[in-house]
Amino acid sequence: MTRTYRSSGSAVLFVFFGAAVLAVVAGSTIGDRRASIQEKLVFSTLALIFCAIWLLYARTAVRADERGILVVNVFKTRNFSWGEIEGFRMGTLGLQVNCGIVSLKDGTRFAMVGIRGWNPAFRPRGSPKAQQLIDRLTEDLHSAQSIT
């Protein structure tokens, strides 16, 4: 049975803000009679690109089944078997602030952008919902490793 882990509140916000930016930028540019065709095309194209990136963020998730996990990040999707995973935690990796991190037994770490917490600058006490998702993934890991 496949289980999907994601910070759903932020996914809704990404879709909403992406659509809002597209509507405001494209709508105001297209409706401006003083703007040239080139300006309308440039701003509408930039708004579409921005919206597409926000939608890519909205689709991020971690899917777990009996074989392992599938990490769907913004631009890359990776499969990890339960046997190669050492653990999960919340943390900062590269530009990803307060996201889920999967640590592999070979020492490499990968961000799980689908599990995001609040930025610690705004919420210093952490993100209990994101931590709960990490705890559930850890339980899945221990269950899978005890079977093999």
C-alpha positions in Angstrom: 0.0 0.0 0.0 1.4 3.4 -1.0 1.4 6.2 1.5 2.0 9.8 0.5 3.6 12.3 2.8 3.5 16.0 2.1 3.0 19.3 3.9 -0.4 19.9 2.3 -1.0 23.4 3.6 2.0 24.8 1.8 1.0 23.0 -1.4 -2.3 24.8 -1.4 -0.5 28.1 -0.8 1.9 27.4 -3.7 -1.0 26.8 -6.1 -2.9 29.8 -4.9 0.0 32.2 -5.1 1.1 30.9 -8.5 -2.4 31.4 -9.9 -2.6 34.9 -8.3 0.7 36.0 -9.7 -0.2 34.7 -13.1 -3.6 36.5 -13.0 -2.2 39.8 -11.7 0.9 40.1 -13.9 -0.6 38.7 -17.1 -3.9 40.5 -16.6 -2.4 43.9 -15.8 0.0 43.6 -18.7 -2.5 42.4 -21.3 -5.0 45.0 -20.2 -2.5 47.9 -20.4 -3.1 49.7 -23.7 0.2 51.5 -23.5 2.2 48.3 -23.4 3.7 47.0 -26.7 3.1 43.5 -27.9 6.7 42.6 -27.0 6.2 43.9 -23.4 2.9 41.9 -23.1 4.6 38.8 -24.4 7.6 39.1 -22.1 5.6 39.8 -18.9 3.0 37.1 -19.7 5.8 34.6 -20.4 7.6 35.4 -17.2 4.3 35.1 -15.3 3.7 31.6 -16.9 7.3 30.5 -16.0 6.9 31.7 -12.4 3.5 30.0 -12.1 4.9 26.8 -13.5 7.7 26.8 -10.9 5.2 27.3 -8.1 3.1 24.4 -9.4 6.2 22.2 -9.5 6.7 23.1 -5.8 3.1 22.2 -5.1 3.5 18.6 -6.5 6.4 17.7 -4.2 5.8 14.7 -2.0 7.3 11.6 -0.5 5.6 8.3 -1.4 6.4 5.2 0.6 5.5 1.6 -0.1 6.9 -1.9 0.8 9.9 -1.4 -1.5 11.1 2.0 -0.3 10.4 5.7 -0.9 9.9 7.9 -3.9 11.0 11.5 -3.3 9.4 13.9 -5.7 11.2 17.2 -5.6 10.8 20.2 -7.8 13.0 19.2 -10.7 14.1 15.6 -9.8 12.5 12.4 -8.6 14.5 9.8 -6.8 13.8 6.2 -5.6 15.4 4.8 -2.5 15.0 1.3 -1.2 14.5 0.8 2.5 17.8 -1.1 2.7 19.9 2.0 1.6 18.2 4.4 4.0 19.8 5.2 7.4 17.2 7.7 8.7 15.0 10.7 8.3 15.2 14.1 10.0 14.2 17.8 9.7 17.0 20.2 8.9 18.6 22.5 6.4 20.3 21.2 3.3 21.6 23.7 0.7 19.0 26.3 0.0 16.2 24.2 1.5 15.5 25.6 4.9 13.7 23.3 7.4 12.8 20.5 5.1 12.8 16.8 5.5 16.2 15.1 4.9 16.8 11.4 4.0 20.2 10.2 5.1 21.6 7.2 3.2 23.9 4.5 4.6 26.7 5.7 2.2 26.7 9.1 3.9 24.8 11.1 1.3 21.8 13.2 2.2 18.9 14.4 0.0 16.3 17.0 0.7 12.7 15.9 0.7 11.1 19.2 -0.3 7.6 17.7 0.0 8.0 17.8 3.8 8.5 21.4 4.7 8.3 23.1 8.0 8.0 26.7 8.9 11.0 28.9 8.5 12.7 29.0 11.9 13.1 32.8 11.6 9.3 33.1 11.8 8.4 30.1 13.9 11.4 29.3 16.2 9.5 26.5 18.0 9.5 24.3 14.9 6.9 22.6 12.8 5.0 19.8 14.7 3.2 18.7 11.6 6.4 18.3 9.5 8.0 16.5 12.4 5.1 14.1 12.6 5.5 13.2 9.0 9.2 12.5 9.6 8.3 10.4 12.6 5.8 8.3 10.5 8.5 7.8 7.8 10.9 6.7 10.6 8.3 4.2 11.8 7.9 2.9 8.2 11.7 2.5 8.0 11.9 0.5 11.2 9.0 -1.7 10.1 10.6 -2.4 6.7 14.1 -3.1 8.2 12.7 -5.4 10.8 11.0 -7.5 8.1 14.2 -7.9 6.0 
